[in-house]
């Protein structure tokens, strides 16, 4: 019996025979072309063919997993049509007199490295999306043709698939009756393939690295998608224990479906507002399906990242309006631009810093670039006419920053009024408590805002002085650390004492082990990933606070 630990990418258990699929690597280093113009034309045609195919993949995905998860392929289309990418490929072919295949591969590698060097796990995982796009282009250039996912297992076989890497466009083609689990050498929990695996309810363990070489084709395997564990050739006792766990989990998942549409109320009658975190309007399908009480955090930076350029006021207004209208009067908390550190936006040309997590990021960037900030504030004020808007300011460390943002909101309103553009002043204004300084002065911040939203992810790493993305110290980033709990309690008590709303929107909000603590100190609003809504609703209904 051999235990191999990777990354828990998709929850669930799978037990069965493992099939390993390996692909031969292509060598593009010596490909030259006599006619670069012809190669550019080949690239352009391949791009058009890939766009048509992605449209088909998108519609297939909508039918299988809904609009929410299918948005991945809209993002792929946007990246495929990105002007910078297409221009660089064409220029590389012309300047190096190389084939279209080599140009696509070389420029694709450059874009992949940009994402790979990012600190944020979610953004780093976008490198896999670049690889998928390159793979599609090479496919239509007549090289690197891959089999359909179903062909990776013998016809009629059922089992666990192990591969170096699996692309989103391959994942969506899976036959879930055939592929019962996934194991990969590369990848992360935030890759789009992992997101799709979760939506298809296929257990997955990724990121095995060198340990992938220990796997043996045809061996019996237990895949634990909760612990990120692969057990090869298990003994009878282990096999029996996991068969029991798998059955219990299946029964539990069926039971959770009954919590759709229910209110989050404890056994002694404490009502909790249970909201959802989103990064794009496409995320709303799952939010509404799982009965969220509102949107507790709309991360607007992802709009800036995926457009490939700064979105205009009209584009931002359209996105915010869409979310507010679709939530039909439910409260929507929209966080202003939170970039820098691990969330780099290349076209904004932010300077490289020694310690970006504590540098010119988030609100600091916005205040140094008022034109960018005012464009977003104007779009938000215009969108406020279409629903219950709450504007959230990230990375606050002082009262002065709050007052400055208030003045900029007044300036944006004055400009719109002078221009005769319809807008509304009917909105809430709040700040994120995600730095120890903000928590410690929360009594001073409270009189100037309508609500607090406690962002535990940054609060934890700043409090324990450990980068949560650094595997050597990530274990220190524990939201249950006494210092973190004290800071959360200080902020909650100061907010409640001042009569303002207090919510928790970080990872701790989705941790059932933290739920009792948060409710016991006065938190009455939690905002979690859409997929966690039913589990946290179940946890809340099982609690008695008195």
Residue pairs with C-beta under 8 A, 6 or more apart in sequence:
1 231
1 232
1 233
1 234
1 235
1 238
2 214
2 231
2 232
2 233
3 229
3 230
3 231
3 232
4 208
4 211
4 214
4 215
4 229
4 230
4 231
4 232
5 211
5 227
5 228
5 229
5 230
6 183
6 205
6 206
6 207
6 208
6 209
6 211
6 228
6 229
6 230
7 187
7 188
7 189
7 205
7 206
7 207
7 228
8 189
8 205
8 224
8 225
8 226
8 227
8 228
9 182
9 187
9 188
9 189
9 191
9 194
9 197
9 198
9 204
9 205
9 206
9 207
9 225
9 228
10 182
10 194
10 197
10 198
10 201
10 202
10 203
10 204
10 225
11 198
11 203
11 225
11 226
12 181
12 201
12 202
12 203
12 225
12 226
12 249
13 203
13 222
13 223
13 224
13 225
13 226
13 242
13 245
13 246
13 249
14 160
14 180
14 181
14 202
14 203
14 221
14 222
14 223
14 225
14 246
15 220
15 221
15 222
15 223
15 239
15 242
15 243
15 246
16 158
16 159
16 160
16 180
16 181
16 220
16 221
17 157
17 159
17 160
17 218
17 219
17 220
17 221
18 159
18 160
18 161
18 162
18 183
18 215
18 216
18 217
18 218
18 219
18 220
18 221
18 232
19 152
19 153
19 154
19 157
19 159
19 160
19 161
19 162
19 217
19 218
20 162
20 163
20 215
20 216
20 217
21 152
21 161
21 162
21 163
22 163
22 164
23 146
23 163
23 164
26 105
26 138
26 143
26 144
28 99
28 101
28 102
28 105
28 106
29 102
31 98
31 99
31 101
31 102
32 97
32 98
32 99
33 39
33 93
33 97
33 98
33 99
33 100
34 97
36 93
36 94
36 97
36 98
37 94
39 93
39 98
39 99
39 100
39 103
40 90
40 93
40 94
40 100
42 100
42 141
43 89
43 90
43 93
43 100
43 103
43 104
43 137
43 141
44 90
45 140
46 100
46 104
46 137
46 140
46 141
47 80
47 81
47 86
47 137
49 140
50 80
50 133
50 136
50 137
50 139
50 140
51 77
51 80
51 81
53 136
53 140
54 73
54 76
54 77
54 80
54 136
54 169
55 77
57 73
57 169
57 172
58 70
58 73
58 74
58 77
60 172
60 173
61 69
61 70
61 72
61 73
61 172
61 196
62 70
64 172
64 200
65 172
65 196
65 199
65 200
66 199
66 285
66 286
66 289
67 282
67 285
68 199
68 282
68 283
68 284
68 285
68 286
68 530
69 195
69 196
69 199
69 286
70 282
71 280
71 282
71 283
72 129
72 168
72 192
72 195
72 196
73 168
73 169
73 172
74 282
75 129
75 306
76 129
76 132
76 133
76 168
76 169
78 306
78 307
78 308
79 85
79 129
79 130
79 133
79 306
79 308
80 133
80 136
80 137
82 308
83 308
84 308
85 107
85 111
88 107
88 110
89 100
89 103
89 104
89 107
90 103
92 98
92 103
92 106
92 107
93 99
93 100
93 102
93 103
96 102
96 103
98 106
100 141
101 138
101 141
101 143
101 144
104 134
104 137
104 138
104 141
105 134
105 138
108 130
108 131
108 133
108 134
108 137
111 130
112 127
112 130
112 131
112 134
113 127
114 346
115 123
115 124
115 125
115 126
115 127
115 130
116 124
116 127
117 124
118 124
118 342
118 343
118 344
119 341
119 342
119 356
119 357
119 467
119 469
120 341
120 342
120 343
120 469
121 188
121 189
121 190
121 469
122 190
123 305
123 342
123 343
123 344
124 188
124 190
125 187
125 188
125 190
125 191
125 192
125 194
128 165
128 167
128 168
128 186
128 187
128 191
128 192
128 193
129 168
129 192
131 165
131 167
132 167
132 168
132 169
132 192
135 144
135 146
135 167
135 169
136 169
138 144
139 145
139 146
146 170
148 170
148 173
149 161
149 166
149 170
149 171
149 173
149 174
149 175
149 179
150 173
150 174
150 175
150 178
152 161
152 163
153 159
153 161
153 178
153 179
157 178
158 177
158 178
158 180
159 178
159 179
159 180
159 181
160 179
160 180
160 181
160 182
160 183
160 221
160 223
161 179
161 181
161 182
161 183
162 182
162 183
162 184
162 212
162 215
163 182
163 183
163 184
163 185
164 184
164 185
164 186
164 212
165 184
165 185
165 186
165 187
166 182
166 184
166 187
166 193
167 193
168 191
168 192
168 193
168 196
170 193
171 192
171 193
171 196
171 197
171 200
172 196
174 200
174 202
176 200
176 201
176 202
179 202
180 202
180 203
181 202
181 203
181 204
181 205
181 221
181 223
181 225
182 197
182 202
182 203
182 204
182 205
182 206
182 223
183 204
183 205
183 206
183 208
183 212
183 215
183 221
183 223
183 230
184 193
184 204
184 205
184 206
184 207
184 208
184 212
185 207
185 208
185 209
185 212
186 206
186 207
187 193
187 194
187 206
187 207
188 194
188 206
188 207
189 206
191 206
194 204
194 206
197 203
197 204
198 204
198 531
203 223
203 224
203 225
204 223
204 225
205 223
205 224
205 225
205 228
205 229
205 230
207 228
208 215
208 230
214 232
215 221
215 230
215 232
216 232
219 232
219 233
220 232
220 233
220 234
220 239
221 230
221 231
221 232
221 233
221 234
222 229
222 230
222 231
222 234
222 238
222 239
222 242
223 229
223 230
224 230
224 231
224 242
231 238
231 242
234 242
256 534
256 535
256 538
257 534
259 534
259 537
259 538
259 541
260 289
260 290
260 291
260 534
261 291
262 291
262 537
262 541
263 271
264 271
264 272
264 273
264 274
264 293
264 526
264 536
264 537
264 540
264 541
265 271
265 272
265 540
265 541
266 272
266 519
266 540
266 541
266 543
266 544
266 545
267 541
267 542
267 543
267 544
268 544
268 545
268 546
270 519
270 524
270 545
271 524
272 519
272 524
272 525
272 526
272 540
273 293
273 294
273 503
273 524
273 525
273 526
274 292
274 293
274 525
274 526
274 527
274 528
274 533
274 536
274 537
274 540
275 292
275 293
275 294
275 295
275 296
275 297
275 331
275 333
275 503
275 505
275 525
275 526
275 527
275 528
276 283
276 286
276 287
276 290
276 292
276 294
276 295
276 296
276 527
276 528
276 529
276 530
276 533
277 295
277 296
277 297
277 298
277 299
277 505
277 527
277 528
277 529
277 530
278 284
278 287
278 295
278 297
278 298
278 299
278 323
278 530
279 298
279 299
279 302
280 302
280 303
280 306
280 319
281 319
281 322
281 323
281 326
283 530
284 323
284 326
284 327
286 530
286 531
287 295
287 530
287 533
288 326
288 327
290 530
290 531
290 533
290 534
291 533
291 537
292 330
292 530
292 533
293 330
293 331
294 327
294 330
294 331
294 332
294 333
294 388
295 323
295 327
295 330
295 331
295 332
295 333
295 334
295 527
296 333
296 453
296 503
296 505
296 525
296 526
296 527
296 528
297 333
297 335
297 392
297 453
297 505
297 527
298 320
298 323
298 332
298 333
298 334
298 335
299 335
299 338
300 316
300 334
300 335
300 336
300 337
300 338
300 376
301 337
301 338
301 339
301 343
301 345
303 311
303 315
303 316
303 319
304 310
304 311
304 337
304 339
304 345
304 348
305 343
305 345
307 315
308 347
309 347
310 347
310 348
310 372
310 375
311 319
312 375
313 375
313 378
313 379
313 382
314 379
316 375
316 376
316 379
316 380
317 378
317 379
317 382
317 383
320 334
320 379
320 380
320 383
320 389
321 382
321 383
321 386
323 332
323 334
323 387
324 332
324 383
324 384
324 386
324 387
324 388
324 389
325 386
325 387
327 387
327 388
328 387
329 387
329 388
330 387
330 388
331 388
331 390
331 428
332 387
332 388
332 389
332 390
333 390
333 391
333 392
333 430
333 453
333 503
333 505
333 527
334 380
334 389
334 390
334 391
334 392
335 392
335 393
335 394
335 432
336 363
336 366
336 373
336 376
336 377
336 380
336 391
336 392
336 393
336 394
337 362
337 365
337 366
337 372
337 373
337 376
338 361
338 362
338 394
338 395
339 345
339 348
339 350
339 361
339 362
339 365
340 350
340 356
340 359
340 360
340 361
340 362
340 364
340 365
341 356
341 357
341 359
341 361
341 362
342 356
342 357
342 469
343 361
344 350
348 369
348 372
350 360
350 365
351 360
353 359
353 360
357 461
357 467
360 368
361 395
362 394
362 395
363 393
363 394
363 395
363 396
363 401
363 405
364 395
365 372
366 372
366 373
366 376
367 373
367 401
367 404
367 405
370 408
373 408
374 408
374 411
374 412
374 415
377 391
377 408
377 409
377 412
378 412
378 415
378 416
378 421
378 423
380 389
380 391
380 427
381 409
381 412
381 413
381 416
381 423
381 424
381 425
381 427
382 416
382 421
382 422
382 423
382 424
383 389
384 423
384 424
384 425
384 426
384 427
385 422
385 423
385 424
389 424
389 426
389 427
389 428
390 427
390 428
390 429
390 430
390 450
390 451
391 409
391 427
391 428
391 429
391 430
392 430
392 431
392 432
392 453
393 401
393 402
393 405
393 429
393 430
393 431
393 432
394 431
394 432
394 434
394 455
395 432
395 434
395 435
395 458
396 402
396 431
396 432
396 433
396 435
396 438
396 445
397 435
397 437
397 438
398 437
398 441
399 441
399 444
399 445
399 448
402 431
402 445
402 448
402 449
403 448
406 429
406 448
409 429
413 423
413 425
416 422
416 423
417 423
428 450
428 451
428 501
429 449
429 450
430 449
430 450
430 451
430 452
430 453
430 500
430 501
431 438
431 445
431 449
431 452
431 453
432 438
432 452
432 453
432 454
432 455
433 439
433 442
433 452
433 453
433 454
433 455
433 459
433 491
434 454
434 455
434 456
434 457
434 458
434 459
434 462
434 506
435 458
435 459
435 462
436 459
436 462
436 463
436 487
438 445
438 491
439 459
439 487
439 488
439 490
439 491
440 487
440 490
442 452
442 490
442 491
442 494
442 495
443 494
443 497
443 498
445 452
446 452
446 494
446 495
446 497
446 498
446 500
447 498
449 500
450 500
450 501
451 495
451 500
451 501
451 502
451 503
452 491
452 492
452 495
452 500
452 501
452 502
452 503
453 502
453 503
453 504
453 505
453 527
454 488
454 491
454 492
454 502
454 503
454 504
454 505
454 506
454 523
455 505
455 506
456 479
456 484
456 488
456 504
456 505
456 506
456 507
456 508
456 509
457 468
457 506
457 507
458 506
459 484
459 487
459 488
459 506
460 468
460 477
460 478
460 479
460 481
460 484
460 506
460 508
461 467
461 468
461 477
463 481
463 483
463 484
463 487
464 476
464 477
464 478
464 481
464 483
464 484
466 473
466 474
466 476
466 477
467 473
467 474
468 474
468 477
478 484
479 485
479 506
479 507
479 508
479 511
479 514
480 513
480 514
480 517
485 517
488 504
488 508
488 518
488 521
489 521
491 502
492 502
492 518
492 521
492 522
492 523
493 521
493 522
495 501
495 502
496 502
496 522
501 524
501 525
502 522
502 523
502 524
502 525
503 523
503 525
503 526
503 527
504 518
504 523
504 525
504 526
504 527
505 526
505 527
505 528
508 514
508 518
509 518
509 526
509 527
509 528
509 536
510 526
510 528
510 529
510 532
510 535
510 536
512 535
512 536
512 539
515 526
515 536
515 539
515 540
515 543
516 543
516 545
518 526
519 540
519 543
519 545
520 545
526 536
528 536
